[in-house]
Amino acid sequence: VDLLGATATSAGYTKDYARYILIGCPFMVSALVLNNQFRFQGNAIFGMVGIFSGAVVNIILDPIFIFVLDMDTGGAALATILSQFLSFCLLVGGTFHGDNLPLSLRAFRPTVERYSKIISGGLPSFWRQALASVATILLNVAGREFGGGDVAVAAMSIVSRITMFAGSALVGFGQGYQPVCGFNYGAKLYGRVREAFFFFFKVAAVGALILAALGFLFSPQLVAIFRRDDSEVIRIGATALRMQCVTFPLMAWFFPTSMTLQTTGLSLKASALAMCRQGLFFLPFILTLPRLWGIPGIQLSQPAADLCSFLVALPMGLGVLRDLRLAQEGLEAQKE
């Protein structure tokens, strides 16, 4: 746990949490896969019900295991894996419901071609998630080494959770956009893909601006929800949150571009863009800026990475929109 950035205070809690959560990883991963399968079959409601049911159970079990049974962070982890197992069971059962594709070992026909397509399509998501984990580790290490220990780690962890919650709204909307993008792209309805892209961008821009404004105005209050009695955590976290709110609206372009590249099969470009935000840009910033400026360097790392990522995503997004327009014009010319 030392390599993951844990401090002397948090190491014990981390071990207690990991001891349970690792047991439930197979069910958590399987539930995630099945949820995506339902979404791309056009049955997003059932996938949502499966995941949402587990989340509700998790909320109910958390206080029981943590406070009533006095299990602390281990109880939180146990509540999580039990709720994820429930989601897994519901989603597996859902594959045999209605028009959904049923799970069948007899239908399992692995081929190199199929695995190559799965890997190619999944690489952008893999890099996005893998580098996000590395970024979190380095953020914790920077807080421990250059930010004064537990206070900076706690503050930046809180900010990460708040921004992750806000970002999840954009990602969730984008996950609804991806099947629309994929179906229409496969049907060579490139004009509809462009329309869907701009609709996603407009909705994301409005939503991101509202969330960023609220986060900027109420940053101390938001951080205080998690550590009300620690003024130093609130001070450091509020400043970091406001910095991230300044660049958060740029994600309204970043996410549509990344998801469009991934869904239309441009895996190399999608992977490169996915690696930018919390990889190619964030990692150098978090490794250098805290050494130069301490806590302000930690606070600036993610906003600086977001800005650089937007500058990369802007020409990529414009390029894919241009290609879609040209493809649509080509089809129309053939009809004439």
N, C-alpha and C positions, 0 to 999 in steps of 0.2 A: 504493500500500500504506500510505502515511501516513494516509490517510483511514480505513483499516480498523483502525487502532490498532497497527500494527507499530512496534516500536522500532528504533533504529539497528542493534542487534545482529541482530534477527530479519528485517529487511527483505529481505536477500539470500536467505535461506532461503525466505521467502514467495514471492518472484518465481520462484525455481527450481521450487517446488511448483506454483504457478499456471500456469506455462508449459505443463506437461504435463496437468494435471488438466482444464483448460478444453477441451482437445481431446477428452477422453473424456466430457464432459458429456452429449452426445446419447445415448450408449449407457447411461449411468448412469440418466438420466431414463426412457428406454424400458424398461429392466429393471425399474425401480420400478413403472411402469404395468402391465407384463405380470404382475408378481408379484401386484399387487392384483387384476388380472383373474382370475387363477387362484383366488385366495382367495374372491372373491365368486361364482365358479362352483362352489364347494364342493370344489375340488381344491387345498387349501392345501399338501398334501404335495409336489406337483410344484413349486409355486412356491417352497417352502422349499428343495428340492433345488437348484433353479437358482441361488438367491441364496447358499446355503451353499457350493456348489461354487466360486463366485467368491471367497468369503471365504477358503476353504482355500488356494486358489491365491495369493491376496494375501499370506497369512501366509508361504507358502513363498518367494515372489518378493522380499518386502521385504528380508530380510537379504542375498540375493544381489545385488540392485541397489544397496543402500545401502553394504554393506561390501565385498563381493567386487569389484564393478565400480566402487566408490568414487564413486557418484553422489549421495550425501547425500539431501537432501529431494526432489530431482528424481527420484531412483530410487524413493523411496516413492510418488511420484505416478504414475510410469510403471507400477509394479507394480499400483497401484490401477486404472488405466484398462484394463490388459490383463485383469485379473481381472473387471472389470465387463463388458468385451466378451465374455468367455467366458460370463458369466451371461446376457447379452443373447442370445447365439446359442442357448444351451440353452433359454431361455424361448420364443424364437421357434419353435424346433423343437417344443416342447411343445404349441404351439397346434394342431398337426396330429396330436396323439396322443389316442387314446381319444375321449371325449365332449366334449373341450374345443372351444370356439368357434375355428375356424381363422381366421387372418388372410387377408383377401381384398380386393384393391382393387376388384373388381367389386361387392362387398357394401358398399362405402363410399358411404353416402347421407347426406351432411351436411345438416342442416336447422337452422333457427333454434331450433325447439323442443328438439331434441336437445342442441344446444350450450348452451342456457339451463339445461337440467336438469343437464348436466355441470358448468357453472360454478357453479350454485346449490349443488349437492352438494359441490363441491370447495373452495368459498370458505373454510369453516372451516379446512381443512388448509392452504390457501394462507396465510391470515393467521397461523396457528400457526407455520409454517416461516419465513415472511418476517420476522415479528417476532422469532423466535428468532435469525435472522441479524443483525438490527439490534441486538438485545440483546447478542450476542457482540461486535460491533464496539464498542459503547459501553462494555462491560465492559473491553475491552482499552484503550480510550482513557482510561477512568478509572484503570486500573492504571498506565498510562504517566504520566499527568499528576498524579495525586494519591496514588499508592501507591509512588512511588519507582522506577518503570521496570520493568526486566526481572524483578525478583524478584516483584513483585505480579502482573504479567501471567502469569508462569510458574505461580505458586501458584493463581491463579483459573482458569487454563486447565486445570490438573490437576483441580481440584475440579469444574469443568464436565464434564469427561470422566467422572469417577467418578459424578456424579449422573445424567448422561445414560445411563450404562450401567445404573444402577439403575432409572431411569425407563423404559428400553427394555423391561424385564421387564413392567412394567405395560402399556405401550403394545402390546407383542406379545400379551399375553393379551387386551387389548381388541380387537385386530384379529381375533382368533378369535371374539370376542363379536359383532362388528358384523354378519357374515352371518346369525348366529342371530337377532339383533335385527331385521334387515331382512326376512328371510324370514317370520318370525312376524308382524311388523307388517303386511306386505303381505297376509298371509292373515287378518288381523283377529283373530289369537290374542293379544290384548293381555295376557291373564293370563300367558302364557308369556314375553312381553317383560319383564314385571315380575319374574318368577322369575329370568330370565337376568340382569337388572340386579342383583338382590340377590346372586345367586351371584357375579357379577363383583366387586361391592363387598366381599363377605366375603373372597374369595380375595385381592383386592388389599390389603385392610386387613391381613390376616395377613402377607402377603408384604412390604408396606411397613414394617410394624412391625419385622419381623425384620431387613430390610436397614438400616433406620434405626438400630436398636440396634447392629448390627455396625459400621456406619459411624461411629457416635459413639464406641464403645469403641476401635476400631482406626484412628481417623483419622490419627494420625501415621504409622503403619506403611503405610497405603494411599498416602498422599502420598509417602512415602519410596521406594516402588516406582519412582516416576518420577524423583525427584531425591534420591537417597540421601545425597549429599555436601553438600547445601545446607541447612543448619539453618534459615536464615531463610525459605526457601520452605516447608519443612516446618511451621514455626511458624505462618506466615500461612495456609497451606492447611489445616492441621488445625483451626484455629479456624473458618474459613469452612465447612468440611465439617460440623463439629459443629452449627453454626447451621442449616445446611440440613437436617440429619438431624432436627432438632426439628420442622420443619414438613413434612417429606417424607410422613409418614403421611396428611396431609390430601389428598394426591393420589389416595388410594384412593376418594375421593368425586368429585373433580374429573374424572378421566378417564372413569368410567362416565357421568357426567352429560353431558360434552361429546360423547362418542361416540354416546350415545342421541339427543341432540338432532340431531346431524348425520345419523344413519342414518334417523331417522323423518321427515326432510324439514323440520325446523324450522331452516332455514338461517340465518335472521337471528339467532335466539337462539344457535345454535351458533357463528356467526361472532363475536358479541359476547363470548361466553365464551372462545373461542379467543384473542381479542385481549387478554384480561385479564392472563394470567400473565406474559407477556414483552413486553407492549405497554402497555396502559393503566395498569398499576401499576408494572411494572418500570422502564420508561423514565423516569418522573418520579423514582423513587427513585435510580436510578443517575446521574441528572443533578444531583441535589441533595445526597444524603447524603454522597458522597465529598468534596464541597466543604466540608461542615460538619465531618466527622469523619475524613477521610482514609481510611486502610485499613479501620478498623472500619465506615465507611459503605459501602464496597465489599462487605464481608463480609455486611452486614445487608440489602442491597438485594434479593437473591433470596428469602430467608426472609420478608421483609415483603411482597413481591409474592405469594408463595404463600399467606400468611394472608389477604390481601385477596381473592385469587381464590377461595379456599374460601368466604369469606363471601358471594360472589356466586353460586357454584355451588350452595350449600346450598338456597336457596329455589327455584332453577331446577330442581334435581333433584327436590325434593319436589313441585314443580308438575307436572312431566311424569309422575311416578308417579301423582299424583292423577288427571290426565287419562286415563291408561291404565286406571286402575281404573274410572272413570266410563264410559269407552267399553265396557269389558268388561261392566259391569252393564247398560248399555243394550242390548247384544246379547243378553244372557241374558233381559232383560225382553221383547224382541221374540219370542224363541222360545217364551216362555210364553203 
